[in-house]
Amino acid sequence: MLKYMFNIVFLIFICFNYWMMMFSMIIFFMLFMLSSVNLFMYSNLISWLGMDILSLSMIFLSTWICLLMLLTSLEIYLENYFFKLYMINFMGLFFFLFMTFISLDLFFFYIFFESSMLPVLILIVGWGYQPERMQAGVYLIFYTLFASLPLMMAIFYIYNNSFSMFMLINSSFHSFILYLFLIFSFLIKMPMYMVHLWLPKAHVEGPITGSMILAGVMLKLGGYGLMRIMKFSISMSLKFNIIWISISLVGGLYVSLLCLHLMDLKLLIAYSSVVHMALVIGGIMTLNYLGFLGSLCLMVGHGLCSSGLFYLINLIYERVGSRSMMIIKGMINLLPSLTLWWFLMLSSNMAAPPSLNLLGEISLFLSILMWSKLSMILIMLISFFSACYSIYVFSFSQHGMILKSLFFIKFINSRENLVLILHWLPLNLLILKIDYFYNWI
């Protein structure tokens, strides 16, 4: 663990040099790829730090998305748009995410988990380009901090009782409150339907890099936390998880219907994240093998796919100046190469083979069906409407009459194509290494 820690400390000293930083992040990723991790237990243990396959997958995803964020931020560097502050913020975010995923101590995990929201808030408020970004920042902080204090109280209670899980084994009212306090913060971070309103706001008002890190990694913190916490509260979970599965599946169906009449592309993709995370919550809450594995696969797949879709929307926004599908029409005539990327990303978003989303969704469907046969109706409808809104986005944005004012737009350059390739390749090649996903638990 120390070699990774020292590597990040070294990155802080060179973070003002854009190209050195890019090269060092690639080296860090390669170094991590060479790390040996035991499939069945924690490895690389040092004091309260260590990792297993779940931690390793999340760190790979975080490092990859942060690398793509850096590649996207070239214009901030070229225009010197508070670049030094941006890089300090970026390094803080990367450090907090890394420490969250390798912390074995509950309290340290809580500190880094909550700290990771601060750089995202600064990113949205400081580099966002919409007038309501302050309101988005308030939504973000109040929603996530609302459940932060209960989580801290629950952790202190567990520590005070010497990790005695008695309160989570018996069925008293106190044990239900403790169970609720432990999981509620992670459900908001996912976000679960009914506590999801901060997410579309943060996506729409924030910059492209903020959307990439939010969709790519920040939502996965909730799933990661739930997977860790569920092991503490098996007895209470067996009784009360039906509540969260029901809310998630019904909410997922409602939001997928909502996606079918949204006109703002960024808002639509943000709401589609809520649908995917509803399935992840359902899979984790069933507490079975396939549910956990499907959740891990879908979290990694959705992180890459959703980040790529937000980047695609930003490319069009930079050229056209709008994200409304009433204005963005007939893009196949103007940017045919981008149409290919829209097709590839949206087909992965609706879980077409060979994307990692397909493997994740099949595992999640099986796990939820094993939990209850009645949920088949909801799952069928969610899957159908997910395909519907993906096709709807593609047909509306790529076909139709072009606005006469859109004939003079710049082409897609090689850097932008590279970012899209680096989103799509791992998303569709990781299906070849599913044995890692299926062996970690």
VODREN-333988 format. One line per 2 residues: number of its first residue (from 1); for each residue x, y, z of C-alpha. Coordinates in Angstrom, 1 decimal, padded with zeros to 4 digits. Each point is the difference from the previous one (the first is absolute). Example, Ala and Ser with C-alpha at 12.3 -4.5 7.8 and 13.67 -1.06 7.14 Angstrom:
# VODREN-333988
1) 012.3,-004.5,007.8 ~ 001.4,003.4,-000.7;
***
This chain:
# VODREN-333988
1) 000.0,000.0,000.0 ~ 002.8,002.4,000.8;
3) 001.3,000.1,-003.6 ~ -003.4,001.2,-001.2;
5) -000.2,002.5,002.8 ~ 003.4,001.4,-000.9;
7) -000.9,000.1,-003.7 ~ -003.1,002.2,000.8;
9) 002.1,002.3,002.2 ~ 002.5,000.3,-002.9;
11) -002.9,000.9,-002.3 ~ -000.9,002.9,002.2;
13) 003.4,001.6,-000.5 ~ -000.2,-000.1,-003.8;
15) -003.8,000.7,-000.4 ~ 000.6,003.5,-001.6;
17) 001.8,-001.6,-002.9 ~ -002.9,-001.4,-002.2;
19) 002.0,-002.3,-002.2 ~ 002.2,-001.4,002.8;
21) -003.2,-000.6,002.0 ~ -001.6,-001.9,-002.9;
23) 003.1,-002.2,-000.4 ~ 000.2,-000.6,003.8;
25) -003.7,-001.0,000.1 ~ 000.6,-002.6,-002.7;
27) 003.1,-001.3,001.9 ~ -002.2,-000.2,003.2;
29) -002.6,-002.0,-001.9 ~ 002.6,-002.4,-001.4;
31) 001.5,-000.4,003.4 ~ -003.4,-001.0,001.4;
33) -000.5,-002.5,-002.8 ~ 003.1,-001.8,001.2;
35) -001.2,-000.2,003.6 ~ -000.7,-003.5,001.2;
37) -003.4,-000.4,001.7 ~ -001.3,-003.2,001.7;
39) -003.4,-001.0,-001.4 ~ -001.5,-001.2,003.3;
41) 001.3,002.4,002.7 ~ 001.6,003.4,000.6;
43) 003.6,000.4,-001.2 ~ 002.7,002.7,000.1;
45) -001.0,000.6,003.6 ~ 001.7,002.8,002.0;
47) -001.6,001.3,003.2 ~ -003.6,001.1,-001.0;
49) 000.6,-000.2,-003.7 ~ -000.5,-002.9,-002.4;
51) -001.9,-001.1,-003.0 ~ -001.9,-002.9,-001.6;
53) -001.4,-000.5,-003.5 ~ -002.9,002.4,000.8;
55) 002.4,002.8,001.1 ~ 002.3,-000.7,-002.9;
57) -002.9,000.2,-002.6 ~ -001.1,003.4,001.5;
59) 003.5,001.4,000.1 ~ 000.6,-001.1,-003.7;
61) -003.3,001.8,-000.9 ~ 000.9,003.1,002.0;
63) 003.5,000.3,-001.5 ~ -001.3,-000.6,-003.5;
65) -002.8,002.6,000.3 ~ 002.4,002.5,001.6;
67) 002.5,-000.6,-002.9 ~ -002.8,000.7,-002.5;
69) -001.0,003.1,002.0 ~ 003.5,001.3,-000.3;
71) 000.0,-000.6,-003.8 ~ -003.3,001.8,-000.2;
73) 001.4,003.0,002.0 ~ 002.5,001.0,-002.7;
75) -002.0,003.1,-000.8 ~ 000.1,001.1,003.7;
77) 003.8,-000.3,-000.3 ~ 000.3,001.8,-003.3;
79) -002.3,002.9,001.0 ~ 001.5,000.1,003.5;
81) -003.5,-000.1,001.5 ~ 001.2,000.0,003.7;
83) 002.0,-003.1,-001.0 ~ 002.1,-000.2,003.2;
85) -003.1,000.1,002.2 ~ -001.6,-002.6,-002.3;
87) 003.0,-002.4,000.4 ~ 000.2,000.4,003.8;
89) -003.7,-000.9,000.1 ~ 000.5,-002.9,-002.4;
91) 002.8,-001.4,002.1 ~ -002.1,000.3,003.2;
93) -002.9,-001.8,-001.7 ~ 002.3,-002.8,-001.2;
95) 001.6,-000.4,003.4 ~ -003.3,-000.2,001.8;
97) -001.4,-002.6,-002.4 ~ 003.1,-002.1,000.2;
99) 000.0,000.1,003.8 ~ -003.7,-000.8,000.2;
101) 000.4,-003.2,-002.0 ~ 003.1,-001.3,001.9;
103) -001.2,000.9,003.6 ~ -000.8,-003.1,002.2;
105) -000.9,002.1,003.0 ~ -003.6,001.1,000.1;
107) 000.7,003.4,001.4 ~ 002.8,000.8,-002.5;
109) -002.3,-001.2,-002.7 ~ -002.7,002.4,001.2;
111) 002.4,002.9,000.0 ~ 001.3,-000.5,-003.5;
113) -003.5,-001.0,-001.3 ~ -001.4,003.4,001.1;
115) 003.1,002.0,-000.9 ~ -000.3,-001.1,-003.6;
117) -003.1,002.2,-000.4 ~ 001.9,003.2,000.7;
119) 002.2,000.0,-003.2 ~ -003.1,-000.8,-002.1;
121) -001.9,002.9,001.5 ~ 002.9,002.3,-000.8;
123) 000.2,-001.4,-003.5 ~ -003.8,000.7,-000.6;
125) -000.1,003.4,001.6 ~ 003.4,001.2,-001.3;
127) 000.1,-001.4,-003.6 ~ -003.6,-000.5,-000.7;
129) -001.5,002.1,-002.9 ~ -003.7,000.2,000.9;
131) -001.6,002.8,002.1 ~ -001.5,-002.3,002.6;
133) 003.2,-001.8,001.0 ~ -000.1,001.5,003.6;
135) -003.5,-001.6,000.5 ~ 001.4,-003.3,-001.4;
137) 002.9,000.2,002.5 ~ -002.5,000.6,002.9;
139) -002.1,-003.0,-001.2 ~ 003.1,-002.2,-000.1;
141) 001.3,000.9,003.4 ~ -003.3,000.0,001.9;
143) -001.2,-003.3,-001.5 ~ 003.3,-001.8,000.8;
145) 000.7,001.6,003.4 ~ -003.6,-000.7,001.1;
147) 000.9,-003.6,000.5 ~ 003.6,000.6,000.9;
149) -000.4,000.7,003.7 ~ -002.2,-003.1,000.6;
151) 002.6,-002.2,-001.7 ~ 002.7,001.5,002.3;
153) -002.2,-000.6,003.1 ~ -000.5,-003.6,-001.1;
155) 003.7,-000.6,-000.5 ~ 000.8,001.5,003.5;
157) -002.7,-002.2,001.5 ~ 001.6,-003.1,-001.6;
159) 003.5,001.1,001.2 ~ -001.4,000.7,003.5;
161) -001.4,-003.5,000.2 ~ 003.3,-001.6,-001.0;
163) -001.3,-001.1,-003.3 ~ -002.7,-002.0,001.7;
165) -002.7,-000.7,-002.7 ~ -002.6,-000.8,002.7;
167) -002.1,003.0,-001.0 ~ -000.1,-001.1,-003.6;
169) -000.8,-003.6,000.8 ~ -003.1,000.5,002.2;
171) -003.2,001.5,-001.4 ~ -000.5,003.0,002.3;
173) -000.9,003.5,-001.1 ~ 003.6,001.2,000.9;
175) 001.5,-002.5,-002.4 ~ -002.3,001.2,-002.8;
177) 001.1,003.6,000.6 ~ 003.6,-001.1,000.0;
179) -000.5,-001.9,-003.2 ~ -001.8,003.0,-001.6;
181) 002.8,002.4,001.1 ~ 002.7,-002.3,-001.4;
183) -001.5,-000.3,-003.5 ~ -001.9,003.2,-000.6;
185) 003.1,002.1,-000.9 ~ 001.0,-002.6,-002.7;
187) -003.6,-000.1,-001.4 ~ 000.1,003.8,-000.5;
189) 003.4,-000.2,-001.6 ~ -001.1,-002.7,-002.5;
191) -002.6,001.8,-000.3 ~ -003.2,-001.9,000.8;
193) -003.3,001.2,-001.4 ~ -001.6,002.7,002.2;
195) 003.4,001.3,001.2 ~ 001.4,000.4,-003.5;
197) -000.8,003.6,-000.9 ~ 003.5,001.3,000.8;
199) 001.5,-002.2,-002.8 ~ -001.8,001.5,-003.2;
201) 000.6,003.5,001.4 ~ 003.7,-000.6,000.6;
203) 000.4,-001.5,-003.5 ~ -001.8,002.7,-001.8;
205) 001.6,002.9,001.7 ~ 003.6,-001.4,000.3;
207) 002.8,-000.1,-002.5 ~ 000.8,-003.1,-002.2;
209) 002.8,-001.1,002.4 ~ -002.5,000.2,002.9;
211) -002.5,-002.1,-001.9 ~ 002.6,-002.6,-000.9;
213) 001.2,-000.5,003.6 ~ -003.5,000.1,001.4;
215) -001.4,-002.6,-002.4 ~ 003.3,-002.0,-000.2;
217) 001.0,-000.3,003.7 ~ -002.0,002.0,002.5;
219) -003.2,-002.1,-000.4 ~ 002.0,-003.1,000.4;
221) 001.1,001.1,003.5 ~ -003.5,-000.7,001.2;
223) 000.0,-003.6,-001.5 ~ 003.4,-000.6,001.4;
225) -001.1,001.1,003.5 ~ -003.1,-002.1,-000.1;
227) 001.9,-003.1,-001.0 ~ 002.3,000.5,003.0;
229) -002.7,001.0,002.5 ~ -002.4,-002.9,-000.9;
231) 002.3,-002.5,001.6 ~ -000.5,001.7,003.4;
233) -003.8,000.0,-000.1 ~ -001.1,-003.3,-001.6;
235) -002.8,-000.7,002.5 ~ -001.6,003.4,-000.4;
237) 000.6,000.0,-003.7 ~ -002.0,-003.2,-000.5;
239) -003.0,001.6,001.6 ~ 000.0,003.5,-001.4;
241) 001.9,-000.1,-003.3 ~ -003.4,-000.5,-001.8;
243) -000.7,003.7,000.6 ~ 003.0,001.2,-001.9;
245) -000.4,-002.6,-002.8 ~ -003.6,001.0,-000.5;
247) 000.7,003.8,-000.1 ~ 003.0,-000.5,-002.3;
249) -001.9,-002.2,-002.6 ~ -003.2,002.1,000.0;
251) 002.1,003.2,-000.1 ~ 002.2,-001.4,-002.8;
253) -003.1,-000.7,-002.1 ~ -001.4,003.5,000.6;
255) 003.3,001.7,-000.8 ~ 000.5,-002.0,-003.2;
257) -003.5,001.2,-001.1 ~ 001.0,003.5,001.0;
259) 003.1,-000.3,-002.3 ~ -002.3,-000.5,-003.0;
261) -001.3,003.6,000.1 ~ 003.1,002.0,001.0;
263) 001.5,002.3,-002.6 ~ 003.3,000.9,001.8;
265) 002.6,-002.7,-000.9 ~ 002.1,000.5,003.1;
267) -003.1,-000.3,002.2 ~ -001.1,-003.1,-001.8;
269) 003.3,-001.8,000.5 ~ 000.1,001.1,003.6;
271) -003.4,-001.5,000.6 ~ 001.1,-003.2,-001.8;
273) 002.7,-000.3,002.6 ~ -002.7,-000.1,002.7;
275) -001.7,-002.9,-001.9 ~ 003.3,-002.0,-000.1;
277) 000.8,000.7,003.6 ~ -003.5,-001.2,001.0;
279) 000.9,-003.4,-001.4 ~ 003.3,000.1,001.9;
281) -001.8,000.7,003.3 ~ -002.4,-002.8,-000.8;
283) 002.8,-002.4,-000.7 ~ 002.0,000.9,003.2;
285) -003.1,-000.1,002.2 ~ -000.9,-003.6,-001.1;
287) 003.2,-001.0,001.9 ~ 000.8,-002.9,-002.4;
289) 003.1,-000.8,-002.0 ~ -001.2,001.0,-003.4;
291) -001.4,003.3,001.4 ~ 003.4,001.1,001.3;
293) 001.8,-001.1,-003.2 ~ -002.5,001.6,-002.3;
295) 000.2,003.2,002.0 ~ 003.8,000.1,-000.3;
297) -000.2,-000.6,-003.8 ~ -002.8,002.6,-000.6;
299) 001.8,002.6,002.2 ~ 003.2,-000.3,-002.1;
301) -001.9,-000.2,-003.3 ~ -002.3,002.9,000.8;
303) 003.0,002.1,001.2 ~ 001.6,-000.3,-003.4;
305) -003.1,000.2,-002.1 ~ -001.7,002.9,001.8;
307) 003.2,002.0,000.1 ~ 000.5,-000.5,-003.8;
309) -003.6,001.1,-000.6 ~ 000.5,003.2,002.0;
311) 003.2,000.7,-002.0 ~ -002.0,-000.5,-003.3;
313) -002.6,002.5,001.1 ~ 002.7,002.5,000.9;
315) 001.6,-000.3,-003.4 ~ -003.3,001.0,-001.6;
317) -000.7,002.7,002.6 ~ 003.4,001.6,-000.8;
319) -000.8,000.1,-003.7 ~ -003.7,000.8,000.0;
321) -000.5,001.9,003.3 ~ -003.0,-002.0,001.0;
323) -000.9,-003.4,001.5 ~ -003.7,000.0,-001.0;
325) -001.1,-002.7,-002.4 ~ -002.2,002.6,-001.7;
327) 003.1,001.7,-001.3 ~ 002.5,-002.9,-000.2;
329) -001.4,-001.9,-003.0 ~ 001.4,-001.5,-003.1;
331) 003.5,-000.3,001.5 ~ 000.7,-003.0,-002.3;
333) 000.3,002.5,-002.9 ~ 002.5,002.3,001.8;
335) 002.0,-002.4,002.2 ~ -000.3,-003.5,-001.4;
337) 002.9,-001.3,002.0 ~ -001.7,001.1,003.2;
339) -003.1,-001.9,-001.0 ~ 002.0,-003.2,000.2;
341) 001.0,000.8,003.6 ~ -003.6,000.9,000.9;
343) -001.1,-003.4,-001.3 ~ 002.8,-001.9,001.8;
345) -000.5,001.8,003.4 ~ -003.8,-000.1,-000.1;
347) 000.0,-003.7,-001.0 ~ 002.3,-000.7,003.1;
349) -002.4,002.2,002.1 ~ -002.9,-002.3,-000.8;
351) 002.2,-003.1,000.7 ~ 000.6,-001.3,-003.5;
353) 002.8,-002.6,-000.3 ~ 002.9,-000.1,000.4;
355) -000.1,002.8,002.6 ~ 000.7,-000.5,003.7;
357) -003.5,001.4,000.7 ~ -001.6,-003.1,-001.6;
359) 001.8,-002.4,002.4 ~ -000.9,002.3,003.0;
361) -003.6,000.3,-001.0 ~ -000.5,-003.8,-000.6;
363) 001.6,-000.8,003.4 ~ -002.2,002.7,001.7;
365) -003.2,-001.2,-001.7 ~ 000.7,-003.6,001.1;
367) 000.8,001.1,003.6 ~ -003.2,002.1,000.3;
369) -002.1,-002.8,-001.6 ~ 001.4,-002.5,002.4;
371) -001.1,002.4,002.8 ~ -003.5,000.4,-001.3;
373) -001.7,-001.3,-003.2 ~ -002.5,003.0,000.1;
375) 002.8,002.4,-000.7 ~ 000.2,-001.5,-003.6;
377) -002.7,002.5,-001.2 ~ 001.9,003.0,001.3;
379) 003.4,-001.3,-001.4 ~ -001.5,-000.6,-003.4;
381) -001.5,003.5,-000.2 ~ 003.2,001.7,001.2;
383) 002.1,-002.0,-002.5 ~ -002.5,000.9,-002.8;
385) -000.2,003.7,000.8 ~ 003.8,000.2,000.3;
387) 000.3,-001.2,-003.5 ~ -002.8,002.4,-001.0;
389) 001.6,003.2,001.3 ~ 003.4,-001.0,-001.4;
391) -001.5,-000.4,-003.5 ~ -001.9,003.2,000.5;
393) 003.1,002.0,000.8 ~ 001.8,-001.5,-003.0;
395) -002.8,000.6,-002.5 ~ -000.8,003.5,001.2;
397) 003.5,001.3,000.1 ~ 001.4,-001.6,-003.1;
399) -002.9,000.1,-002.5 ~ -002.3,002.8,-001.1;
401) 000.3,003.4,-001.6 ~ 003.1,002.1,000.9;
403) -000.4,003.5,001.2 ~ 001.3,002.4,-002.6;
405) 002.4,001.6,002.4 ~ 001.9,-003.2,000.7;
407) 001.9,-000.3,-003.2 ~ 003.2,001.5,001.4;
409) 001.3,-002.1,002.8 ~ 003.5,-001.4,000.7;
411) 000.8,-003.7,-000.6 ~ 000.9,-002.5,002.7;
413) 003.7,000.0,000.6 ~ 002.3,-002.9,000.9;
415) 000.1,000.7,003.8 ~ -003.8,-000.1,000.2;
417) -000.1,-003.3,-002.0 ~ 002.7,-001.4,002.3;
419) -002.1,000.8,003.1 ~ -003.0,-001.8,-001.5;
421) 002.1,-003.0,-001.0 ~ 001.4,-000.2,003.5;
423) -003.6,-000.1,001.4 ~ -001.3,-002.6,-002.4;
425) 002.9,-002.5,-000.2 ~ 000.2,-001.0,003.7;
427) -003.8,-000.1,000.1 ~ -000.2,-002.7,-002.7;
429) 003.3,-001.8,000.6 ~ -000.5,-000.6,003.7;
431) -002.6,-002.6,-000.9 ~ 002.9,-002.3,-000.9;
433) 001.2,000.0,003.7 ~ -003.2,-000.8,001.8;
435) 001.8,-002.6,002.1 ~ 001.4,002.8,002.1;
437) -003.5,001.4,000.7 ~ -001.4,-003.5,000.8;
439) 002.7,-001.0,002.5 ~ 000.4,002.9,002.3;
441) -002.7,-000.8,002.6;
***
